[in-house]
Amino acid sequence: MLIRVTATAKLKRSSPSQHKLFFSSLTSIVDSDYSSTSHHQCRSSSHPQKPPTTHHRHLPPKLHLTNRSQLDYQLILKTFIARRAIQPGRQLHAHLCLIGLGNDTILGTKLVNLYCSCNHMYNAHLLFDRISKRNVFLWNVMIRWYAWNGPFNAAVSLYYEMIDNGIVPDNFTFPFVLKACSNLSAVDVGRDVHDNVVRTGWEKDVFVGAALIDMYAKCGNVSSARQVFDKILQRDVVLWNSMLTAYSQNSHPEDCLALCSEMAFNIVKPTIPTLVTTISAAAAMAALPQGRQLHGYSWRQGFCFQDKVNTALVDMYAKSGSVKVAKNLFDKLIEKRLVSWNTMISGYAKHSHTTEALNLFEKMTQETEPDHITFVGVLSACNHGGLLQKGKEYFESMIHNYKIKPTVQHYSSIIDLIGHYGRLDEAYDIIKNMSVTPDAGVWGALLNSCKIHGNVELGELALEQLTELEPDEPGNYVIMSNIYAQAGHYSGVAKLRELMTNRKLKKDIACSWIEVNNKVNAFLSGDTSHPMSDEIDVELKRVEKLMIEAGYVPNTAPVFHDVDDDEKMRMVCRHSERLAIAYGLISTPPKSKLLITKNLRVCEDCHVAIKFISKITEREIVFRDVNRYHHFKDDTAKLEVLWYLNTKV
């Protein structure tokens, strides 16, 4: 029995006065709730309400828990569940055992719910096992708790045990067990549950459908999630949001934005999660036109003062190259939450606005406490700005002043910063003494620093670690191959090429794109497939001639192919980012701003070339590569970025 036998026996031997005292705590808790609940449920609607008197006629007399109906006990337990009143609940459970209702299915279900809500799972399970007639509601209470709190396998086991006991799951059971499958990434179990959903006729229920979409999405199966979505014709906003989130979480931002347009076309009113998800998708693509449309849409729908939506807009504008607009929105936030500060600091860091990022951090510390994400942005700002001493100070302050344990992200930034200054041994010592296990980002930062400073020995050590962590990442082998080539170790180059061939690894293809008139135009290096390829080639030659007249000298050192100098120059001058810029020059009005995005890091020569192009064409060019934003206006570029590209002490 749930309550110890000795305690029950002692209760039986107590006097009536002790028994009354024993339940006095129950009376004090339920008096207030009972007055409203029982009055409205039991009073006949035909009786008019009389004016209140000194003794409110609708209030019950002093409660006597020893002679109540089963409905009364249900209402009392409902109150205990809402208040998580575990001790009075245990006392009432003892009383129910004394009067023979301890194993009643309805009351037992509420008691199990009470024990679960108060995290007394041992007692909940003992009572659950004693109830012989378990209905679907009782099973749902147990499955729900484990699905939300773990161990998640227990929720799945209870689900199958429920079926073995002949209980048919309902539209509450399925979302609970599917959540457990999501947390376990157990797609095979999820598919089996999905089959049962179809057999029991709940496939078109919006709540079950949303749970299925979430399960498939978290298991990385977006196509199955979309199939579930398409089969449900009567969709509410929760279902739409589930599918939007599925696309966003699985790196399908274009599909997310397209679905949002479909949702608006179907006149479904968005919610805050709708807008936050789709704005984040636009941010992931650096799709400024779509982001602006979502900004206007959110205002028309009445979300102009919603800080969560506006924080997402801050992130979108920062990632789309409009950091000034992002700052204006940030300043207008009604309440600046921690995530808002972190978003703006990170935005400044990505644009190499180091001073602004650090100043904002100092202002933030006067209003709220930073967290580990804050320091990721701060250290990134120091890294991009080349502030070695400042970066070290912030790193130490994070650990000692704010008691934040550094993560691999913090270590990656500080190692990258130290490594760029040529202090490779110091960077390696930090890795050896890290409080967490180094990941690929940490070793990758060291390998890249070895490339900058030509350290073959340490580069080989970093590559050895990276091959264990991510053996199929071709970029690591390419960087090491470049280190060998710079040092004249061509046997090492040949060895790595053979290794990549044997593992069927290919170097990532560089791709740059620009959006013009709401259409994305993508280019590969040396690409001639674009419909305007001839015009692009003419524009490139025109600009290159003006660049050379202005003093530009192509740097072919990064080209390690065994070809002559003219071919190397041609290869450099037809990198994907230059093709995208040339297309932008002939497709947009003179002196308008260009936003270019690249999937890899910009090379040193293209960075210099873009600076010349910006000056010659009188264009502001914002270039986003895999690491950060580069700003070019006239003949200037962010000095911090130039330091980062060219550091070699």
C-alpha positions, 0 to 999 in steps of 0.5 A, a space after each residue: 500500500 502507498 501509505 505505510 501500514 504502521 501509519 494507517 494502523 496508528 490512524 485507526 487507533 486515533 480518537 475522533 478529536 485527533 482524527 478531526 485535527 488530522 484533517 484540519 489542514 485539508 479544510 483550510 486549503 479547500 475552503 476557498 476553492 470549494 466555495 466557487 467550484 461546488 456552488 457553480 457546478 451544483 446550484 440549479 440555474 433556475 434559482 436566482 442569486 440572492 444578495 450576499 449576507 454576512 454569512 455567504 449563503 453559497 459558502 459551505 459550512 465547515 468542511 467535514 471530510 469524513 462524510 463527503 461524496 466521491 465528487 467532493 473528493 475529486 474537487 478537493 484533489 483537483 485543488 491539491 493538484 493545482 496547488 501541488 499540495 503534496 502533504 494534504 494530498 497524502 493525508 487525504 489518500 490515507 483517508 480514502 484508503 480507510 473508507 475503501 476508496 484507495 484504489 478507486 480508478 477515478 480518485 486514483 487517477 487524480 492521486 497519481 496526477 498529484 504525485 506526478 505533479 509533485 515529482 513523487 514518482 515512487 508513490 505514483 508508480 506504487 499507486 498506479 500498480 495497485 489500481 486494477 481497472 486502469 483507464 486511458 486517462 490514468 495511463 496518459 498521466 504516467 506517460 505524460 510525466 515521463 515524456 516531459 521529464 524522462 527517462 523517456 524510454 519509460 514513456 515508450 514502455 508504458 505506451 506499449 504496456 498500455 496496448 498490451 493491456 487492451 487500452 486503445 490510445 487516444 489523441 492525448 496519448 499519442 502526442 505524449 509518446 511522440 514527444 518521448 520519441 522526439 527526445 530519443 530521436 527514435 524515428 523507428 518507434 515513432 513510425 510504429 506509433 504513426 501506424 497506430 495513429 492511422 489505425 485508430 483514426 487520429 491521423 487528421 487530428 491537429 494535436 496528434 498531427 503537430 506531434 508527428 511533425 515535431 517527431 519527424 522534424 527532430 529525427 531529421 525527416 522533413 519529407 515525412 513531416 510534410 506528408 503528415 501536414 498535407 494530409 490534415 486539411 483543417 489546420 490551426 495555427 499550431 499545426 502551421 507553426 509545427 511545420 514552419 519549425 520543422 523546416 527552420 530546424 532542418 536548414 530549409 529556410 526557403 521552404 519555411 518562407 514559402 510555407 509562411 506565404 502559403 499560410 498568409 494566403 490561407 488567411 491564418 492569423 500568425 502568432 509570435 512563434 510564427 513570426 519568430 520562426 520565419 524571420 529567423 529563416 530569413 536571417 539564416 539566408 541573409 534574405 533582406 527583401 523577405 525579411 523586410 516583407 516579414 517586418 511589414 507583415 508583423 506590423 500589419 498584424 499588430 506585433 509592432 510592440 512584441 519584443 520577441 518578434 522585434 528581437 528576431 528582426 534585430 537578428 535578421 537585419 544584423 545577419 543581412 548586413 543592415 546593422 544600423 537598422 538592427 541597432 535602431 530596433 534594439 534601442 526601441 525594445 520595450 524590455 531588453 531581455 538577455 537574448 536581446 543584448 546577446 543578439 545585438 552584441 553578436 551582430 556587432 561582432 559578426 560585422 567586425 564592429 568591435 568597439 560597438 560590441 564591447 561598449 554595448 557589453 559594458 552597458 549591458 553589465 550595468 542592467 543584467 548579468 551576462 551568460 555564456 552566450 554573451 561571452 561568445 559574442 564578446 570573445 568573437 568581437 575581440 577575435 575579429 578586432 585583433 584585441 589579444 589582451 582584451 580578449 584574454 581579460 574577458 576570458 579570465 573575467 568570464 571564469 573568475 568574476 562571472 563564474 561561467 565555465 568556458 565551453 568549446 565555443 569560448 575556447 575556439 575564439 580565444 585559441 583563434 585569436 592567440 593563434 593569429 598572433 603567431 603564439 601557436 605554442 601558447 594556443 596548444 598549451 590552452 588546448 592541453 589544459 582545457 576543462 572540456 574535451 576539445 572539439 573540431 572547432 578548437 582543433 580547426 582554429 589551431 590548424 588555420 593558425 598553422 596555415 597562416 604562420 606555416 607551422 607544419 609540425 603543429 598542423 599535422 598534430 591538429 589534423 590528426 585530431 581532426 581526422 578522428 573527430 570528423 574524418 569525412 570533412 575535406 576542408 581539413 585536408 585541403 588546409 593541411 595540403 596548403 600548409 605542405 605546399 607553402 613549405 615546399 613539402 610536395 610529397 605531403 601534398 600528394 599523400 593527402 590528395 591520395 588519401 582524399 581520393 581513397 576516401 572519396 572526399 572532394 573539396 567543397 565547391 565555392 559558391 557565391 550568390 546575390 539577390 536581385 529583384 527577389 531572385 537569387 543568382 548563384 555562381 561557382 568559380 569560373 562559372 559560365 552557365 549564367 544566362 548573362 555570362 557574356 555580359 558578366 565577362 565583359 564587365 569583369 574585364 572592364 573593372 579589372 582594367 580599371 583596378 590594374 590602373 589604380 594599382 591592383 596587383 593580383 596575388 596568385 600565391 594561394 593558387 597551388 595548382 601546377 599551372 603557369 602564372 597567366 592561368 593562375 591569374 585567370 583562376 583568381 580573377 574568376 572566383 565566384 564572389 567576383 562573378 556575383 559582384 560583376 552581375 550585381 554591377 550590371 543588374 542594379 542602379 549605379 551607386 546602389 549597395 551590393 550584398 554578396 554571400 559566399 559559402 566559404 571564406 573569402 581569399 586574401 586576393 579577393 578581399 583586396 580586389 573588392 576594396 578596389 572595386 568598391 572605390 572604382 564603382 563608388 559602391 558600398 559592398 557588404 560581403 558575407 562569408 562563412 565566418 563574418 561580414 566584410 564592409 567595403 565603401 569607397 577605398 576603405 574596408 574594416 581594418 579589423 578584417 584586414 588584420 584578421 586576413 593578413 596577420 603574420 607576426 
